[in-house]
Amino acid sequence: MIQGPEDSIELARAALLVAAESDPNMDVDTELRQLDQWADELGARMDPSWNNLQKLARLRAFVFEDLGFRGDRKHYYNPSNSLLHEVFRRRLGIPLTLGIIMMELGWRVGIPFEGVGFPGHFLVRLSGETQDLILDPYARGMSVHEEDCRRMLQEATGGRLEFDEELLVSIGKRAMLTRLLSNLKGAYLRAGEDELALASVDRLLVLQPGDHDEMRDRGLLLYRLRRYWPALEILRTWLENQPDAPDREVIEKHVVALRTLVSSLN
């Protein structure tokens, strides 16, 4: 799917395929039919003459009141919050997965939503109005303004990044999938699920072949999983291609240790 043009990417299907890596019993088409059913219910509650703002008001009520979706504030880093079918089932998610649901339902009823890759907090744009609206899926789809964005950026980066309007540009579906997989990778690492984190890295490398950071992390995860030969090959290649990397010295020590381990196994 991702080898085709951006417009051909089915965001919800791709997100569910990502989730299927963790739950092989999940049926992607069944989950998509659930999304279509919700969209049909939402569309039936709208008047064809409504403008986008009226449609948005009904969508907010439908998603966050009728269906009961909300942000998971107790267990934000639970991997389930990045697995779309689990978000469907639990009605809990993080800004990105809740945003995917908002956008997918909106697209099905003709609302021109776009994703906004704001650092640390995914947002949704309603375009086509006199002034674009920026919406927060984690706060029931309510509008956010510059001061809200500055506060969220402070919380997410601890002041390491200054606010700039460029942080609110729209992003494409590939970028959203990259963010989804990065979130999932981080959640699995926090949970000590190295095998599943490795699967997320492998998917990230499908989206971004040759990404140096992901190649390094793939080597380190293989090391932790005691797959010493492939870990050594990947990290050795990484060192050849990254002569000026700030963490080069750390990786060199890992390579030395791996060489010793591999030699002891021969």
C-alpha positions as CSV (number, residue, x, y, z in Angstrom):
1,M,0.0,0.0,0.0
2,I,2.7,2.5,1.0
3,Q,4.5,2.0,-2.3
4,G,1.7,3.6,-4.1
5,P,0.9,7.4,-4.3
6,E,-0.1,9.2,-1.1
7,D,-3.7,9.5,-2.1
8,S,-4.0,5.8,-2.5
9,I,-3.1,5.0,1.1
10,E,-6.0,3.8,3.2
11,L,-5.1,5.2,6.6
12,A,-7.4,3.1,8.7
13,R,-6.6,-0.1,6.9
14,A,-2.9,0.6,7.2
15,A,-3.2,1.4,10.9
16,L,-5.1,-1.9,11.4
17,L,-2.5,-3.8,9.5
18,V,0.0,-2.4,11.9
19,A,-2.2,-3.6,14.8
20,A,-2.4,-7.1,13.2
21,E,1.3,-7.5,13.8
22,S,0.5,-7.6,17.5
23,D,-2.8,-9.4,17.3
24,P,-2.9,-11.9,14.4
25,N,-6.5,-12.9,15.4
26,M,-7.8,-9.5,14.5
27,D,-9.7,-9.3,11.1
28,V,-8.9,-6.1,9.3
29,D,-12.0,-6.1,7.1
30,T,-14.3,-6.7,10.1
31,E,-12.8,-3.7,11.9
32,L,-13.2,-1.6,8.8
33,R,-16.9,-2.6,8.5
34,Q,-17.3,-1.3,12.1
35,L,-15.9,2.1,11.0
36,D,-18.2,2.1,7.9
37,Q,-21.2,1.4,10.1
38,W,-20.3,4.3,12.4
39,A,-20.0,6.5,9.4
40,D,-23.4,5.4,8.1
41,E,-24.9,6.2,11.5
42,L,-23.2,9.6,11.6
43,G,-24.3,10.5,8.0
44,A,-27.9,9.6,8.8
45,R,-27.9,12.3,11.5
46,M,-26.7,15.0,9.2
47,D,-28.7,17.2,6.8
48,P,-27.2,17.4,3.3
49,S,-27.5,21.2,3.4
50,W,-25.2,21.5,6.4
51,N,-21.9,23.3,6.1
52,N,-18.6,21.8,7.5
53,L,-19.0,23.5,10.9
54,Q,-22.4,22.1,11.4
55,K,-21.1,18.6,10.4
56,L,-18.2,19.0,12.7
57,A,-20.5,19.8,15.7
58,R,-22.5,16.6,15.0
59,L,-19.3,14.5,14.5
60,R,-17.9,15.7,17.9
61,A,-21.1,14.7,19.6
62,F,-21.3,11.4,17.9
63,V,-17.6,10.4,18.5
64,F,-17.1,11.7,22.0
65,E,-20.6,11.5,23.5
66,D,-22.6,8.8,21.6
67,L,-19.7,6.4,21.0
68,G,-17.9,7.5,24.2
69,F,-14.3,7.8,22.8
70,R,-11.9,9.7,25.2
71,G,-8.3,10.1,25.9
72,D,-6.6,7.5,28.1
73,R,-5.1,9.7,30.8
74,K,-4.3,6.9,33.3
75,H,-2.3,4.7,31.0
76,Y,-1.2,6.9,28.2
77,Y,1.7,4.7,27.1
78,N,-0.3,1.5,27.1
79,P,0.4,-0.2,23.7
80,S,-3.3,-0.7,23.2
81,N,-3.7,3.0,22.7
82,S,-1.7,2.7,19.5
83,L,-3.6,-0.4,18.2
84,L,-6.6,0.9,16.3
85,H,-8.8,-2.1,16.9
86,E,-8.1,-1.9,20.6
87,V,-9.0,1.8,20.6
88,F,-12.3,0.8,18.8
89,R,-13.0,-1.8,21.5
90,R,-11.9,0.2,24.6
91,R,-13.0,3.6,23.4
92,L,-9.7,4.9,24.8
93,G,-6.8,6.3,22.8
94,I,-4.1,8.9,22.4
95,P,-4.3,12.0,20.2
96,L,-3.1,10.1,17.1
97,T,-5.5,7.2,17.2
98,L,-8.4,9.3,18.2
99,G,-7.5,11.7,15.4
100,I,-7.4,8.8,12.9
101,I,-11.0,7.9,14.0
102,M,-12.1,11.6,13.7
103,M,-10.6,11.9,10.3
104,E,-11.8,8.6,8.9
105,L,-15.4,9.3,9.9
106,G,-15.1,12.9,8.7
107,W,-13.8,11.9,5.3
108,R,-16.7,9.4,4.9
109,V,-19.2,12.2,5.5
110,G,-17.4,14.8,3.4
111,I,-15.5,16.8,6.1
112,P,-12.1,18.0,4.8
113,F,-9.9,17.0,7.7
114,E,-6.1,17.0,7.6
115,G,-3.6,15.6,10.1
116,V,-1.3,18.0,11.9
117,G,2.0,16.6,13.2
118,F,2.4,18.9,16.2
119,P,5.3,17.7,18.4
120,G,4.1,15.4,21.2
121,H,0.4,16.0,20.5
122,F,-1.2,15.1,17.2
123,L,-3.9,17.5,16.1
124,V,-6.5,17.7,13.3
125,R,-7.2,20.6,10.9
126,L,-10.6,21.4,9.4
127,S,-9.6,23.2,6.2
128,G,-11.7,25.1,3.7
129,E,-13.2,27.7,6.2
130,T,-12.4,31.4,6.3
131,Q,-9.8,30.4,8.9
132,D,-8.6,26.9,9.4
133,L,-9.7,25.3,12.7
134,I,-7.2,23.3,14.7
135,L,-8.8,20.5,16.7
136,D,-7.6,18.4,19.6
137,P,-8.8,14.8,19.4
138,Y,-7.6,14.2,22.9
139,A,-9.9,16.9,24.2
140,R,-13.1,15.8,22.6
141,G,-12.2,17.4,19.3
142,M,-12.4,20.9,20.6
143,S,-10.7,23.9,19.0
144,V,-7.2,24.9,20.1
145,H,-5.5,28.3,19.7
146,E,-1.9,29.5,19.7
147,E,-1.7,29.8,23.5
148,D,-3.0,26.2,23.8
149,C,-0.3,25.0,21.4
150,R,2.4,26.9,23.3
151,R,1.3,25.2,26.5
152,M,1.2,21.7,24.9
153,L,4.7,22.3,23.4
154,Q,6.1,23.3,26.8
155,E,4.6,20.2,28.3
156,A,5.9,17.9,25.6
157,T,9.4,19.2,25.2
158,G,10.1,20.9,28.5
159,G,10.9,24.2,26.7
160,R,13.5,22.6,24.4
161,L,11.5,23.6,21.3
162,E,10.1,27.1,20.7
163,F,6.7,27.5,19.1
164,D,6.6,28.2,15.4
165,E,3.6,28.2,13.1
166,E,5.5,25.7,10.9
167,L,4.8,23.1,13.6
168,L,1.1,23.3,12.6
169,V,1.5,22.4,9.0
170,S,-0.5,19.4,7.7
171,I,1.2,16.1,7.2
172,G,0.4,13.2,4.9
173,K,-0.7,9.6,5.6
174,R,2.8,8.2,5.4
175,A,3.9,10.6,8.1
176,M,0.9,9.7,10.3
177,L,1.8,6.0,9.9
178,T,5.4,6.7,10.8
179,R,4.2,8.5,13.9
180,L,1.9,5.6,14.8
181,L,4.7,3.1,14.5
182,S,7.0,5.3,16.5
183,N,4.5,5.6,19.3
184,L,3.9,1.9,19.3
185,K,7.7,1.2,19.3
186,G,8.1,3.5,22.3
187,A,5.1,1.9,24.1
188,Y,6.5,-1.6,23.6
189,L,10.0,-0.5,24.8
190,R,8.5,0.9,28.0
191,A,6.6,-2.4,28.5
192,G,9.8,-4.4,27.9
193,E,8.3,-6.1,24.8
194,D,11.4,-6.1,22.8
195,E,10.2,-8.6,20.1
196,L,7.1,-6.4,19.4
197,A,9.3,-3.2,19.4
198,L,11.5,-4.9,16.8
199,A,8.4,-5.6,14.7
200,S,7.5,-1.9,14.9
201,V,11.1,-1.0,13.8
202,D,10.8,-3.3,10.9
203,R,7.6,-1.6,9.7
204,L,9.2,1.8,10.2
205,L,12.0,0.6,7.8
206,V,9.4,-0.3,5.3
207,L,8.2,3.3,5.4
208,Q,11.6,4.8,5.6
209,P,14.2,2.4,4.1
210,G,17.7,3.0,5.4
211,D,16.7,5.3,8.2
212,H,19.9,5.5,10.3
213,D,18.3,5.8,13.7
214,E,15.9,2.9,13.1
215,M,18.8,0.8,11.7
216,R,20.7,1.5,14.9
217,D,17.8,0.7,17.1
218,R,17.2,-2.5,15.1
219,G,20.7,-3.6,15.9
220,L,20.4,-2.8,19.5
221,L,17.1,-4.7,19.8
222,L,18.6,-7.7,18.1
223,Y,21.5,-7.5,20.6
224,R,19.0,-7.5,23.5
225,L,17.2,-10.4,22.0
226,R,20.5,-12.3,21.8
227,R,20.6,-12.5,18.0
228,Y,24.2,-11.6,18.1
229,W,25.3,-12.2,14.5
230,P,22.6,-10.0,12.8
231,A,23.1,-7.4,15.5
232,L,26.8,-7.3,14.9
233,E,26.3,-6.9,11.1
234,I,23.8,-4.1,11.4
235,L,25.7,-2.1,14.0
236,R,29.0,-2.6,12.1
237,T,27.3,-1.3,8.9
238,W,25.8,1.6,10.9
239,L,29.2,2.6,12.2
240,E,30.6,2.6,8.6
241,N,27.8,4.9,7.5
242,Q,27.7,7.2,10.5
243,P,31.3,8.5,11.1
244,D,30.1,11.6,12.9
245,A,27.2,10.2,15.0
246,P,27.1,11.6,18.5
247,D,26.5,8.2,20.0
248,R,29.2,6.5,17.9
249,E,31.4,5.7,20.9
250,V,28.6,3.9,22.6
251,I,27.8,1.8,19.5
252,E,31.5,1.0,19.1
253,K,31.6,-0.5,22.6
254,H,28.5,-2.6,21.7
255,V,30.3,-3.9,18.6
256,V,33.4,-4.9,20.5
257,A,31.2,-6.8,23.0
258,L,29.3,-8.4,20.2
259,R,32.5,-9.5,18.5
260,T,33.6,-11.2,21.7
261,L,30.2,-12.9,22.1
262,V,30.2,-14.1,18.5
263,S,33.8,-15.5,18.9
264,S,32.8,-17.4,22.0
265,L,30.0,-19.1,20.2
266,N,32.2,-20.4,17.4
